[in-house]
Structures are given as structure tokens and as C-alpha cells.
Amino acid sequence: MYDYLIVGSGLYGSICAYELNKLGYKVLVLEKREHIGGNIYTKNEYGINVHVYGAHIFHTSDKEVWNYINQFAEFNNYINSPVARYKNELYNLPFNMNTFTKLWPDVFTPAEAQARILEERKDSYVAEPQNLEEQAINLVGKTIYEKLVKGYTAKQWGKECNKLPAFIIKRLPVRFTFDNNYFNDRYQGIPIGGYTKIIEKMLDGIEVKLNTDYLADKKYYDNMAKHIIYTGPIDAYYNFMFGSLEYRTVRFETEVLDMPNYQGNAVVNYTEYEVPYTRIIEHKHFEFDSTSPKTIISKEYSKTWEKGDEPYYPVNDEKNTNLYNKYKEMALKETKVSFGGRLGEYKYYDMDKVIKSALAYLKTLSK
């Protein structure tokens, strides 16, 4: 008999396993996939650490979280500075003075950039935006919206911007400084050697079963432990009794190229709607690799989740929030099962928030 059975070896489940094992509890981890790490899994190919499920850039302003994750890896000083391509034009992201001076050759100062944005949104300003398009134009004006927001967002969500809720884009990062750092967080970087090494250290000495579907034999596994920590999709746990929650997912086309450098940056967004992928990731640039003779790129295609796909981004609109709340009500009545992580809580978490959430949950167990 195990004290804890943990379903899923992603960041949330692995932190729980590590901390509970450290306290002397007998822990078993079940993982449906053929590898540990969930969506932060990295795989080394040709000496390049490939982010198999898309780019993961660690960033936080929480010193406690930063110190915690640094137990398991040394982080480099990577700063996320994506580039946007619209047709044959390249722009720095997030929207900053480098972006504005490229968009408008007669703009040189922050005051001039602010004045131009105000001018651009003047005739279209809506006091109470009813959709994403109105909200975006309120924030950045028509030129930035048309070139850098409209097509990318429509591809990402599979709907035209005037059919999407305004809340999705409440806060567009707009800076009137020459600063291409996408995040404002104090701490930022990529673990040297990849994320998988972090999970390997967390699960060292803990029994892990790969290629094991907990839900396929739930009753059997439930009888193996005193308590279950479940990090899979909450609707699947309850056999979709109220219906399926919606997600956006991503399809990747990954290529090994016989050249040392493809695009010169880790992340290039393609904001034109006619280009079918949302962005291209060049993995070696996350770790400043200038020696590998090859490079590996991944094109990302956003799509609606279907059965068999990996669920990525919860669609937290009113309909899905109401549906999730029905499942949450069921979950709160459970005495032997706890739900956590992105899928268990139907909530998009950055990695630092996953750590914070897992540690907060573990504190409740000691009470």
C-alpha cells in the first residue's frame, strides 16, 4: 500500500512526489506517456535540447519560487525577446520603442509614439469593448492591431477577433522604452541541460510507471494508495458526465536542418493570417548554442482540441467556466482525491505558478 499515488509526472505532480518522498511517505507516480515531465519535457537531439511540447521559458518575480527551482538546475540568463514577422517586415516584441520606430519612421520619442497610438485609436475608441478587436484597438491603435495582433490571434484561437471576448487581451504589453524583454519578471532563464533533468532529480528514488493510464483501470489503482493526487483533465476523471471542457491545442512540425542558424532568434511569431503556423521556435537559441553544425526548428499550428490531442490552453469563457465549476463541485466532495495543475484545475498556469500552487497544496497536508 502506497501513502500517495500521483497521476502525472509533470511539474505539479513531480513536486508533490519529491516533497512527500522527502517527508518519508511511500509514493507511486503513474505517467500515461512514455516519458516523465509532462509538457516541459525536453529531448536532446544532435546536442540540442528540444522543447518537445513547445517553448518553456521560466520567469518569476517570486524569490521563494526561484530559489526552489534552482535546487534542481542551474539556469542560464536567457531573456525572452521574440520577433514578429508580418509579410516581409520584422518587428520586435513586446510592443516597445523599437517596434514603434520601425512601424512609423517619423516617430522617435516616447511622446511621439504615445501621440501616434492615441491618434490611431481616436475614431475607433469604444468605452466598453465588446470583443477582442475593440479591446486591442483601444490599447494599441489600428496599425499595430492589423499587423501584429489580428492574424496571429485569429490563428491562435481559431476565430476572428471580433468573435472573441475582450478579456483575452485585457493587458497587451506596451512599453515606451527600447526594451525587448517580453517579461517584466525579476528572474528569468532556461535550465542548462533542459527541463527533463529537473524532473529526473525530483523523481530520483521514487517509483514511476510510464505508459500507464490511470483512468483505464482506476479502481485497481485507487486501491493501491491511501490518497490520490490527480493532475490529469478533471472532466476525464469524471468520465465527462457533464460534457467535455474545451481546449486549444498545438500541432508541431519539427525539422532538423543542415545549417548552424535558421532564424537567428529562439522565437519568431508569424502574424499574417495567411501563414498557417503561429510561430517558429529554433531550440538551440534558448541555450546560446553557436557550435552545433545543425539546427532544429518547430513550426507551431494552433487548433481546436480533439480526442487524442494533448490539451494545452483551457478556453476559460463563460460556458466552460460554468462547466468546470460543476466538476469542481464534485471534486471538493472527494476525501481521497486531490486535483491539481493545469488540467486538474482547468487553468492556464505559468511554471512559477505551478510551483507556487503545488507547494501551497502540500502545506495543507501538514495541517
Buried (B, 14 or more C-beta within 10 A) or exposed (E): EBBBBBBBBBBBBBBBBBBBBEEEBBBBBBBBBEBBBBBBBBBEBEEBBBBBBBBBBBBBEBEEBBEBBBEBBEBBEBBBBBBBBBEEEEBBBBBBBBBBBEBBEEBEEBEBBBEBBEEBBEEEEBEEBEBBBBBBBBBBBBBBBBBBBBBBBBBBBEBBBEEBBBEBBEEBEBBBEEBBBBBEBEBBBBBBBBBBBBBBEBBEEBEBEEEBBBBEEBEEBBEEBEBBBBBBBBBBBEEEEBEBBBBBBBEBEBEEEEEEBBBEBBBBBBBBEEBEBBBBBBBBBBBEBEEBEBBBBBBBBBEEBEEEBBBBBBBBEEEBBEBBEBBBEBBEEEEEBBBBBBBBBBBBBBBBBBBBBBBEBBEEBEE
